């Protein structure tokens, strides 16, 4: 067998001449760019900090740090280093028939529609944590992420007043049929303030899609990654994550801008959406 192999062996010079290939290309060894070690270090730091980010969002974050890297290079390094985001299975749902659903009544500008909803978690001692979130559906900004043991309809009103004193009054509030949102007190207050209500169909949370999408990111990137010793710690870490979401986290639906950057590039708000003077509540 060895004699046959020796008999039919072809030299490198002859093989290259037969296939029309230059010998230097046969011996070429790729050399990584000089900045690759530093790029890998920055990439590893982002993956560690945001384990649920995929390579596209990691690339967007690197470019925000000043790296001049394209998507193909990030993908090549991502695969080479063995990074991956665990695949999740999501059940498909039928769209609801309510006219107030997010796919039928869409936001047209900043402060047009705010999505309001709750999400629940527990602290280290097993006590309940109730998070109230408000999301501007057009800019994807999260003006508040309030955490308490319990939140009533009056608490929701107080928090909305606080936000409106800074951002202005929205045209509509989209919410589900939770008791905190359909209580007579909040419906009366919203009506007197001139704010329209978009209650989604009962049993159809996907109709409040912007809130559901935000809560998916909140659960995946924050609540599932943190153990809260108590309510005070949950409040502090929640506010830290909210600020990072608004000011640092690139959003794929906004062209990899952060919600804050996207909002800053918008024209002036429509007439009637001016902020309220400090300490003044909407008209009632």
Residue pairs with C-beta under 8 A, 6 or more apart in sequence:
10 18
12 23
12 26
13 23
16 22
16 23
16 26
36 77
39 62
39 67
39 69
39 77
40 77
40 81
42 62
42 65
42 67
43 58
43 62
43 74
43 77
43 78
43 81
44 81
46 53
46 58
46 61
46 62
47 53
47 58
47 83
50 57
50 58
50 61
50 221
51 85
51 225
52 85
52 220
52 221
53 61
53 85
54 85
55 71
55 74
55 75
55 78
55 83
56 71
56 74
56 252
57 250
57 252
57 256
58 74
58 78
58 83
59 69
59 70
59 71
59 74
60 250
60 256
61 250
62 69
62 74
63 69
63 256
64 248
64 250
93 206
95 101
95 103
95 206
95 207
96 200
96 201
96 204
96 206
96 207
97 201
98 104
98 200
98 201
98 204
98 207
99 105
100 174
100 198
100 199
100 200
100 201
100 207
101 200
101 201
101 204
101 207
101 209
102 115
102 137
102 174
102 200
102 207
102 208
102 209
102 210
103 207
103 209
105 113
105 172
105 174
105 198
106 137
107 113
107 136
107 137
107 138
108 138
109 138
109 266
109 269
109 270
109 273
110 136
110 138
110 139
110 263
110 266
110 269
110 273
111 136
111 138
111 167
111 168
111 169
111 170
111 171
111 269
111 273
112 137
112 138
112 170
112 171
112 172
113 136
113 137
113 138
113 170
113 171
113 172
113 173
113 174
113 198
114 134
114 135
114 136
114 137
114 143
114 170
114 172
114 173
114 174
115 134
115 135
115 137
115 174
115 175
115 208
115 210
115 211
115 214
116 132
116 133
116 134
116 135
116 156
116 160
116 173
116 174
116 175
116 181
116 211
117 132
117 133
117 175
117 176
117 208
117 211
117 212
117 215
118 130
118 131
118 132
118 133
118 151
118 178
118 180
119 131
119 133
119 215
119 218
119 219
119 223
120 128
120 129
120 130
120 131
121 128
121 129
121 131
121 223
121 228
121 234
122 128
122 129
123 129
123 228
123 229
123 230
123 231
123 233
123 234
124 227
124 228
124 229
124 230
125 230
127 149
127 231
128 149
128 150
129 147
129 148
129 149
129 228
129 231
129 234
130 147
130 148
130 149
130 150
130 151
131 145
131 146
131 147
131 218
131 238
132 144
132 145
132 146
132 147
132 148
132 151
132 155
132 156
132 159
133 142
133 144
133 145
133 146
133 211
133 214
133 215
133 218
134 142
134 143
134 144
134 159
134 160
134 163
135 141
135 142
135 210
135 211
135 214
136 142
136 143
136 167
136 170
136 259
136 263
137 174
137 210
139 254
139 259
139 262
139 263
139 266
140 210
140 214
140 251
140 253
140 254
140 259
140 262
141 246
141 259
141 260
141 263
142 214
142 242
142 245
142 246
142 259
143 163
143 166
143 167
144 159
144 162
144 163
144 242
145 218
145 238
145 239
145 241
145 242
146 159
147 231
147 234
147 235
147 238
148 155
148 231
149 231
151 180
152 180
153 179
153 180
153 181
153 183
153 185
153 186
154 185
155 180
156 180
156 181
156 186
157 185
157 186
157 189
160 173
161 281
161 282
164 170
164 275
164 276
164 281
164 282
165 275
165 276
165 277
165 278
165 279
165 280
165 281
166 275
167 275
168 269
168 273
168 274
168 275
168 276
169 193
169 194
169 195
169 272
169 273
169 276
169 282
170 195
170 273
171 195
171 196
171 273
172 195
172 196
172 197
172 198
173 190
173 195
173 196
173 197
173 198
174 198
174 199
174 200
174 208
174 210
174 211
175 181
175 197
175 198
175 199
175 200
175 208
176 199
176 200
176 202
176 205
176 208
177 199
177 200
177 202
180 186
181 199
182 199
187 197
189 284
190 196
190 197
191 197
192 282
192 283
192 284
193 282
193 283
193 284
194 282
194 283
195 282
200 207
200 208
201 207
205 212
206 212
217 245
218 241
221 241
222 237
222 238
222 241
226 237
228 234
228 237
245 259
246 258
246 259
246 260
247 258
247 260
248 258
249 258
250 256
250 257
250 258
251 257
251 258
251 259
251 262
254 261
254 262
255 262
257 265
276 282
